[in-house]
Amino acid sequence: LKPFRPRFRGVVSCAALRGSSAAAQSGDRLQPMAPGMWKCFGADALWEGSFGNVKTVQRCDLQASMSEASALVQPWDTSSTLHVRDLQDAARNFGKVQLMRNAAGGGLMAVKRMPNRWACTGPRQFDERYPTATEKPWVDVGLVRLLNSLDYPYACRLHGIFRSGQETFIASAFCSEGDLFDWSLGADLPPAGVSREAAVRPILAQVVAAVRDLHDLGVAH
């Protein structure tokens, strides 16, 4: 592999893909790519840059995305979803992530639910009420919307934001296998050695490519 040279251009601090919450909300099922796909992420191709022609994300882009997201909040209809099970606590957002099923189409989605006193009505009210908070749900939402609009392949697909009288709900695609750590514990991997390295290499290539592309977009965690 060529040496890694980070390219930060207008860094945006974000938590869109942070740890446990991303595990429950990320896009499709986590699985190694087919052997024939490895060439796309290997050697020189890994470092070419998928987003070389896309302008970097600026703070004004993020602000606009957050404002649009808050304007598109819809009423939460309890009859439209069926609760399947709790996925995990979202302690830093004073809520939890639940697996829900669309009552009409039957599709699964991960829904983070937070009290309105924390989520507020939008980013401006949140910043006024919690100016020193390190957890910023509207930044997460705004950045995921931007990444979705760019067809960034490693971000969860945001389905919508909803609000009831007491809570705010963020519905996203469901990642059935959890995060990388959970996958590595449950996957049917070969014993430690060359064969295990070969099995994990495509996943590692995707992780490196995902971080590289975020940096190319001017985004850093």
C-alpha positions in Angstrom: 0.0 0.0 0.0 1.1 3.6 -0.6 1.9 5.6 2.5 -1.2 7.2 4.1 -1.3 10.9 3.8 -4.3 12.5 5.5 -5.9 15.3 3.5 -7.9 17.6 5.8 -9.6 20.5 4.1 -12.0 22.4 6.3 -12.5 19.8 9.0 -16.0 19.4 10.5 -16.3 17.9 13.9 -19.0 15.3 13.9 -20.3 12.2 15.5 -22.4 10.8 12.7 -20.6 7.5 12.7 -19.9 7.3 16.4 -19.6 3.9 18.0 -22.6 2.2 19.4 -25.3 4.5 17.9 -23.9 3.9 14.4 -23.9 0.2 15.0 -27.6 0.2 15.4 -28.3 2.7 12.6 -25.9 1.9 9.9 -27.0 0.9 6.5 -27.0 -2.7 5.1 -25.9 -5.9 6.7 -22.2 -5.9 7.5 -20.4 -8.7 5.6 -17.2 -9.3 3.7 -17.2 -8.2 0.1 -17.2 -10.9 -2.5 -13.6 -11.9 -3.5 -14.1 -10.4 -6.9 -14.8 -7.0 -5.4 -11.4 -6.9 -3.5 -9.6 -5.5 -6.5 -11.7 -2.3 -6.3 -10.3 -1.6 -2.8 -6.9 -3.0 -3.1 -3.4 -1.6 -3.7 -3.3 1.6 -5.7 -7.1 1.8 -6.2 -7.6 2.0 -2.4 -6.0 5.4 -2.3 -7.2 7.0 -5.5 -10.1 8.9 -3.8 -13.7 8.2 -4.7 -14.7 11.8 -4.0 -11.9 13.6 -5.7 -14.2 15.8 -7.8 -16.7 16.6 -5.0 -16.2 19.8 -3.1 -15.5 19.5 0.6 -18.2 19.8 3.1 -18.2 23.4 4.5 -19.7 24.5 7.8 -22.4 26.4 5.9 -23.4 23.2 4.1 -23.8 21.5 7.5 -25.8 24.3 8.9 -28.1 24.3 6.0 -28.6 20.5 6.2 -29.4 20.7 9.9 -31.9 23.5 9.4 -33.6 21.6 6.5 -33.7 18.5 8.7 -35.5 20.4 11.5 -38.0 21.8 9.1 -38.8 18.4 7.8 -39.7 16.8 11.1 -43.0 14.9 10.8 -45.5 13.9 13.5 -44.9 10.5 15.0 -47.7 8.1 14.2 -47.7 5.2 16.6 -49.9 3.1 14.4 -47.4 3.1 11.5 -44.7 1.2 13.3 -44.4 -2.0 15.4 -41.8 -2.3 18.2 -39.7 -5.4 17.7 -37.0 -5.1 20.5 -34.7 -2.7 22.1 -31.2 -2.6 20.5 -29.3 -0.5 23.0 -29.3 2.5 25.3 -28.4 5.9 23.9 -27.3 7.2 27.2 -25.6 10.3 25.9 -28.8 11.3 24.2 -30.9 10.3 27.3 -32.8 7.7 25.2 -32.5 4.4 23.5 -32.3 2.8 20.0 -35.1 0.4 19.1 -35.7 -2.0 16.3 -39.1 -1.3 14.7 -41.0 -2.7 11.7 -42.9 -0.6 9.3 -46.5 -1.6 9.8 -47.4 -1.1 6.1 -44.4 -2.5 4.2 -42.9 -4.7 6.9 -39.4 -3.3 6.6 -37.1 -3.1 9.6 -35.5 0.2 10.8 -33.5 1.4 13.7 -35.1 4.2 15.6 -33.3 6.4 18.1 -35.8 8.0 20.5 -34.8 11.0 22.6 -36.7 13.3 24.9 -37.8 16.6 23.4 -36.2 18.5 26.2 -32.8 17.2 24.9 -33.4 17.2 21.2 -35.1 20.5 21.2 -36.9 21.8 18.0 -33.8 22.2 16.0 -30.1 23.0 16.0 -30.4 26.7 17.0 -32.5 26.0 20.1 -30.2 23.1 21.0 -27.1 25.2 20.8 -28.7 27.9 22.9 -29.8 25.4 25.5 -26.7 23.2 25.5 -23.8 25.4 24.4 -21.1 23.1 25.9 -22.6 19.8 24.9 -20.2 17.4 23.2 -23.0 15.2 21.9 -24.8 17.1 19.2 -27.7 15.1 17.6 -28.5 17.7 15.0 -24.9 17.7 13.8 -25.2 13.9 13.4 -28.5 14.2 11.5 -27.2 17.0 9.3 -24.0 15.3 8.3 -25.7 12.0 7.6 -28.2 13.8 5.3 -25.2 15.3 3.4 -23.4 12.0 3.1 -26.6 10.3 1.9 -27.0 13.1 -0.8 -23.4 12.3 -2.0 -24.2 8.6 -2.1 -21.4 8.0 0.4 -21.6 4.2 0.7 -20.5 3.8 4.3 -23.1 5.9 6.1 -26.5 4.8 7.4 -29.5 5.7 5.3 -31.6 8.3 7.1 -35.3 7.5 6.7 -36.8 10.4 8.6 -37.2 12.5 11.8 -40.4 12.4 13.8 -41.7 14.0 16.9 -44.4 13.3 19.5 -45.5 15.4 22.4 -42.6 14.0 24.5 -40.0 12.5 22.2 -38.0 12.9 19.0 -37.5 9.9 16.8 -34.7 9.4 14.2 -35.4 6.5 11.9 -32.5 5.0 10.0 -31.6 1.8 8.1 -31.0 -1.2 10.3 -27.6 -3.0 10.4 -28.4 -6.5 11.3 -24.9 -7.6 12.3 -24.1 -4.8 14.7 -20.7 -3.0 14.7 -17.4 -4.4 13.6 -16.5 -5.6 17.1 -19.7 -7.5 17.5 -19.3 -9.0 14.0 -15.7 -10.2 14.8 -16.9 -12.0 17.9 -19.8 -13.7 16.2 -18.4 -14.3 12.7 -17.3 -17.8 11.6 -13.7 -16.8 11.1 -10.7 -19.1 10.6 -8.2 -19.5 13.5 -5.7 -16.7 14.0 -3.1 -16.7 11.2 -2.9 -16.1 7.5 -6.3 -17.5 6.7 -8.0 -15.2 9.2 -6.1 -12.2 7.8 -7.3 -13.1 4.3 -10.9 -13.3 5.5 -10.8 -9.9 7.3 -8.7 -8.0 4.7 -11.7 -6.9 2.6 -13.5 -5.5 5.7 -10.3 -3.6 6.7 -10.0 -2.2 3.2 -13.6 -0.9 3.4 -12.8 0.7 6.8 -9.7 2.5 5.5 -11.5 3.6 2.4 -14.5 4.9 4.4 -12.2 7.0 6.6 -10.2 8.2 3.6 -13.3 9.3 1.8 -14.5 11.2 4.8 -11.2 13.1 5.0 -11.4 13.8 1.3 -14.8 15.4 2.0 -13.3 17.5 4.7 -15.0 15.5 7.5 -13.2 14.2 10.6 -14.5 12.7 13.8 
